């Protein structure tokens, strides 16, 4: 059984076809899906379970032990750039301000994600 057939069967179990029928709109009506037997569901489950056991486990690109150091470096850089941003002279065309603020924002975002992942909150 292919992956598409499995997804179609699971979708039919989860979302009934009548959920999308609007009685006020003209057009063809959608009939409810045919019932699926328990043996078919279990066969689908067993094929998914076999596939799950066959694939290798997830391994991150960045070692989990390095995450606290990466978070510290990124967040310290963010605060340093925020201080530098506050000392910039005001220009009529703020190209440098936008560049510094954007860099600080990106570093802060990645730093917070690294900090969350280092304490076990995988976002």
Secondary structure, DSSP 8 states (H G I E B T S, - for coil): --HHHHHHHHHHHHS-GGGG--TTS-S----------HHHHHHHHHHHHHHHHHS-----SS-GGGHHHHHHHHHHHHHHHHHHHHHS---SS-HHHHHHHHHHHHHHHHHHHHHHHHTT---
